[in-house]
Amino acid sequence: MQGIKDSQLIKLASYIDGNWFQSDNRFAVINPANQQVVAEVADAGIEETQAAVVAAKKALPAWSKKSANERAALMRKWFNLMMEHQDDLGRLLTLEQGKPLAEAKGEIAYGAAFIDWFAEEGKRVYGDTIPAPANDKRILVIKQPVGVVASITPWNFPNAMIARKAAAALAAGCTFVARPSPLTPLSALAMAELAERAGIPAGVFNIVVGEDAVGMGKVLTQHPDVAKFTFTGSTAVGKILLAQCATSVKKVSMELGGNAPFIVFDDADIDAAVQGALISKYRNAGQTCVCTNRIFVQRNVAEAFTQKFAAAVANLNVGDGLGDGVTVGPMISKTAVDNVLKLVDDTVSSGGTIISGGQRSALGESFLAPVIVTGVTNEMPLARNEIFGPVTPIITFDSEDEVIAMANDTEYGLAAYFYARDIGRIFRVGEGLEFGMVGVNEGIISNAAAPFGGVKQSGNGREGSKYGLDDYLEIKYLCLGGLDK
């Protein structure tokens, strides 16, 4: 495979209970940059998914009984191996997903950071003592692993979305079953290979890859041996999976869609705001749940910001993610481009004006040059929907109260951003935005030590941070009686 030095990282079958499960049925993994087949992977289904859950259940007692230090030592080996193979893992990710190689390598480091961080945080699962109502009693609170954890993850971050779930689960003493997107299974399988090399015991970390999304999803959400289910993806799919989990009242974490506002106030550093908007909007070709979706600019600085932003966007280099100097790769598919262009067309029909881009790139059917649309209102399609592509609608506003109301006028509440220098405004706006994460004078907000997650229909639970570890633990209360004899 193109440029991969360690060929053993290229795995073409599900990893279950320490074994690679082959199948006569296979599906193709397509490079979105050139539509060529990268690999053909064994197609797992319901039976293999059930086997993975059984394996995780079998491995749970021994893994949960290991000390936090023992688990941390194995996880640190896994982290080190991921970083040692960062170049190969990044190249593999670009081949199947499309993002520029520098971004792909950055994702590997980002994902590995969760393994490193939770390996240490797992040593700090503290309990509590509570004053008892009588002298003959003692009240203790302990935390224990929730059990077998199942996950479904998307194609846009095929390494990091698994890593930040699995890292917390394993650190807490849980075992793990992941179903990655069949569009990007190779990154997940390479992680499994490195987990095995690190000495993670069989059954603790399992990857099932297959195209039967409905059947495999039902196993992971309804199997009685799965104690917790965690999902990253669209709100529409998340609602279906939540309903399925309700049949057995599973512990659930959901990281769903977003419609992130990016607000530029008239006291902002305009140049800094342009750079923040650029990286927040166009990384991964706009295909992230925390990407800027709507830019709001205060009217008296709108012209200056728009001119500088358009000039910066014009300097972005669209191309194959493996090409030198490429900053915007392909979208995941032709269909994805079609969907984004329809939002653009519908917004233009409603009164928006394209000032940059707007046409499918000549590079190929999955490429879309960055688009900027002005004259947009908060009711137009580009503002109402999660774009998930390299398109920026710009909306003007007059007052602080007005823009907070417009920013909050969405069913989503994942990430928001704003640029301002006035300290009072920073607190008022930061507290007034109905979003789980707010970047203030910053366009990149994710890191392992911070709680990632949203409110409203953007989901529940948190990933990363000490709060993210709690999502994989159960609280148990012990009441000790008869202690006065």
N, C-alpha and C positions, 0 to 999 in steps of 0.2 A: 504494500500500500504506500502511496506517495509520501516519501520522506520520513516514514516511521522507523526509527532505529531499532527499537525493541519489538520485534514481531510478536512476542508472546502477549503483548498488550491488546492485540487484535483478537477478540473473542467473538464467536459467532453463535453462541447458544446460551440459554439461561443458566444461571449459577444457583443451584439448589442443594443445600446440605453438603456443601463442599465439593459438589460434582457439577460437571458441565453437561447439561441435558440436550442431546441432539434430537432432531426430528426430520422426517422426510419432507415435511411442509416447510417452505421457506418464504421470506418476504424480502424485498429489496430495500436497501437504504440508498437514497438518492442525494447526490451533491447538488444543493440548490443553485450553485453558481454555474454549473454546466449541464445539469440534468443527467449526468452519468451515474451509473451504479457504483457505489463505493464498496458495497459488500452485500451478500445475501445471508440472512440470519435465520436460524431455526425458529419457527413460529410456535410459541407456547400457547396454551389455552387454559381452560378451566382445570383440567386434571393437574397440570404442572403448578398452577397457582395454589391449588389445594395442597399439593405436596410441599410447597414452600412454607405454607402456614404450619403444616404438621412438623416440618423440620425446625422451624423457629420455636414452636412450642416445646419440642424435645430438648432443644439447646438452652431453653430459658433457665431451668434450675441451676445448672452449673455456672452459667454466665452471671446470673444475678447474685450468686453466692461469692463470686470473686470480689476481692476488696477493690475499693475505688482506685487504689494505687496500682493494682494488677491490671485493671481495665485501662487505666491511663497509660501504662507502659506499652501496651499493645496498640493503643490508638496513636501514641506518639510515633511508633514505628510506621504506622499507616500514613500519618502526616508526612514523615520524612520521605517515604517512598513516593508519595504524590509530588512533592517538591523536586525530588531527584529526577522524576520523569515529566516535569512540567512541559518541556518542549514537545515531547511526543504526545502527551495528553492534549495539549493545546492544538497541535496539528490535527489530531484525530477529531477533535471537537469542531474545528473549522471545516473539515472535509464533510461532516455530516450535517452541520447546522448552518454554516456560511459566514459567521461573524469574522471580522478581521483577526488575523493571527495574534496581534498584540492584545486584543480584547479577550481572545480565547485563553491565552496564557494568563491574563489577569483573572479570568474566571477560575482557573485551576487554583491559583494562589488564594482567591477569595473562598472557594469551597474548602480547601485544605485548612484555612484559618479557623473554620468552625470545628474541625476535628481537633486541632491543636488547643483551641480555647476550651472546648467542653471536656477534653481529657483532664484538664486542670480543675475546671469548675465542678466536675463530678466528685472531687474530693471535699467539696464544701456543701454537701447535702445535710443541712443541720436540722435537728429536731427541736423540741421545746419541752419545758416543764411548766405546769400551770398550778397555781396555789389551789389546793384541794378544799372542799367544803367542810372536811372533818379531819381530825388528827390521825384517824386510822386509815386514811386513803392517800394515795399519790396519783397524780395525773401526768402521764407522759404522752408526748406526740412524736411519732416517728414518720419518716417518709420512705416508701418502698416503690420499686419499679412497677409501672402499671401493667406490664406483661408484654405480649406480642404486639408489635406495632406494624401496621400496614400503611403503605403510602402509594399515591399516584402522582407523578411529577410531569411537567411539561417539557416541550422541546426547546424553549428559548434559553434555558440555563441547564443543560443536561447533566452537568457535573454538580454545580453549586446547589441546585434545588434538592438533590438527594443528600449531598454532604451535610447540609445544615439540619436536615431532619435526622439522618442516621447518627450524626455525631452526638446530638442530645440524647437520642434513644439509647445508644450503646453506653454512653457515660452514666446514664441513670440506672443501667442494669437490665434494660429491655433488649429483646431480640427484634430483628427487623426484616420486613419483606417489602421490596420496592418494585413497582411496575413503572418503568420509564416510558416516555412516548416512543412508539414504534418508528417515528421519524428520526429519532436520535438515540438508538439503543447502545451504540458502541462506546460512548463515554461511560455509561453506567457499568457496562461489562468490564471495561478496563479498570474501573474502581474496584470491582470484585476481585479481579486478578491481583491487584496490589493489596487488598485486604487479606487475601489468602497468604501472600508472601509475608505480610506483617505478622502472621500467626493468629489472626482472628479465627476462633474455632468454627468448625463446620456448623451450619445452621444459624449462626448468630447474624450473619448478613447475607441476604438472599436477593437475587435479581431475577425477575421473570419478564421476558420480553415476548410480546405477541400482539396481534392485530385485533383480537376479540375484546375490544374495550368494554362492551356491555357485560359479557360473561365473566371476564376476569375481575371487573369492577364489583360485580355482585358478590364474588367470593371474598374479596378484600373488605367489603363493607358489611357482610352478613355472616361470615364464618364465626361460629361461637368461640373459637379459640383466639380470635383477634380482639384485643382489649382496647386498642386505640387505632383510629384511622386519621391520617393527615394527608391533605390534598393541596396542591397548588395548581390553579387553572382558572377557567372562566366562572363567573357567578352562575350562569345557567346550568353548567354541569355540576357545580358545587351544590346547588339546591337539590339535584337528583340524588347525589351521593349522600347528602345529609339525611334525606328522607329514608334512604336504604339503611343508614347507620341507626336510625331511630328504632328499627325493628328489634335491635338487641341492646339499645341504649349504650352505645359505645362512647368512650371519651373521644372527642373530635377536635381537630384544628383545621381551620380553613383559611387559606390565603388566596383571595379571589381577585376579581377585576378591579380596575382603577380608572379614575378620570382626573388625573392630577392637575391642579391649577398651578401656574407659575406667575406670580404677581410681581410687577416692577413698579415701585412707588417713585414719586418724583424726587425723593431725597436719596435714591439708590445710587451706588456707583454703577453707572450704565455699562462701562466696559466689563466690569466683573459680572454683571447680570447677563450680558451677552454670552460670555464664556460659560457661565453656569447653565444657561438655557441650552446652549449648543450641546454640551455633554449630556445633559439630562434628557434632551429630546432625541438625539440622533445616534446614541450608542445602540449597538445591536439593531441598526436600521429602524429604531423606534419600537422594537418588539420586546418591551419589558413592561411589567405591570406598574412600575413606579415611574415610567417615562412621563415627562411633561406632556399633557394632552391639550391644555388650553393656556395660552399666554395672555395675561391681562396686563395692560400697560396704561399707567395714568396719562390722561390726555395730553398734558403739557410736555411730556417727554416721549410720546408715542412715535413721533416722526424720527427723532434722533435714534431711539432704540431700534426701530424697524430698519433704518438704513444700515446701521452697524451690524445688526443681526443678519440681514440679507447678504452683506459683504462677507461675513464669516461663513455663512452657509455655502456661498459660491466657491469657497476654497476647499470644501470637503471633496474627497477623492473617492468616487464610487467604483467598485470593481470586485473581482474575485478576492475573497478574504486572504488567500495565500500570496497575493500580489504585493510588491513593495509599495509602501506609502498609502495603501488603501485604508480609508477611515470609515467607509460605509459599505458593507457587504450586501449580498442579495437578501431579499425577504425569503421566508421559508418555502414559498411556492407561488406559482402563477395565480392560484385562487386567492391567496392572501393579497397580492397586488390588485387583483380585480376588485376585491372588497373595499380596499382603501380608496381606489380611484372612484368607486361609486359614491363614497362619502364626500369626496372632493366635488364631483359633478353635482351632487344634490345640494351641496352648500353653495356652489356657484349659481345654481338655478334659483337659490333663495336670496341671492344678493351679494355673496362673497366675491372677492377679486383675487385671482392668482397673480402673484408678483414674481414667483420663482418656481420652475419645474412644472409639474402637472401632467407630464407625458411619460409613458413607459420607456425605460431606457433601451437604447439600441444594443446594450451589452447582453441582453437575454430576457426571457419572459418573466424571470423572478426578480429582476432589478427595477428599482424605482428611484430616480433621482430625487433628492430632497425637495419638498414642496412647501411654499409659504403662501398662506391665504389671509388677506386682510379684509376689513369691512365685515367681519364675522360678528354675529350676536350670539348670546348664550343659548338661544333656542335653535340654532342651526345644527344640522346633522353632525358636523365635525366637533361641535361642542357637547352634544348630548351623548355621543357614543365613545367608547374606548377605541381609539384609532388603530393602535398596534401597527404602526408603520411610520415612515419618515415624512410626516406631514404636520405642519405647524399652523394652526389658526391663531390669529392675533385679534384680541378684543380690547377696545379702549374703555376706560372707566373714569369717573370724576372724583368720587369720594371713597374714603376708607370703609365706611359702612356699606356702601353700594357693592364694592368688590368682595367683601366678606360674604355678603348675601349671595352674590353670583357664584362665587367659588363653592359655597356649600349647597348650591341648588343642583344636586346630583344624588343619585341613589348610592354612589360609591363614597368611600372614605378611607382610602389607603394612604397615599402620600400627597403632600402639598409643599410648595416652595414659595418663598418671597424674598425680595431684596429691598432693604430699607436700612437707614442708619439711625433714625430717631429711636431711642431706647424705649420710650413709652409706646410708640407704635409697634415695636417688635413684640412687646408683651401683649398688647391688645389683640393684635392680629394672630400671633401664635396661639393664644388661648381661644380665640374666636373661631378658628378654622376647625371644622368637624372632620378631622383626619387623624389616623393613628400615628403618623409620622410627619414631621414638619421640618424642612430644611430652611434655615434662616441664613441668607447670604452664602448658600452652599447648594450645589446641584447634585452631589453624590452623597447619599446619607447612610448607605448600608455598611455595617461592620459587625463582626461576630459578637462584640460586647454590648450591642444595642438591641432593644426589643423590636423586631420587625413584625408588623401586622397592621390590620386596619379595623375600622368600625363600620357601622351600617352594613350595606350589602357587599362590602369588601372582605368580610370574613370574621373569624374569631380566633382567639389564641395568639400566641407570640412565638416567633422563632429567633434564635440567638439570645444572648444575655442570660442572666440568672432566672429571668421570668420564663424564658423558653425552656429551661430545664424542668421547671415546675410542671409544664404540660405533659411530661413523661413520668410523673410521680403521683402516687396516691398518698393522701394523708391518713394515717391510722392513729386512733386515740386508744391508749391503754389506761384503764382504771384499775389501780392496785388497791385492794381492800384488805382488811384484817391485819393491819400493820402495827396495831397497838398491843399485840399479844406476843 
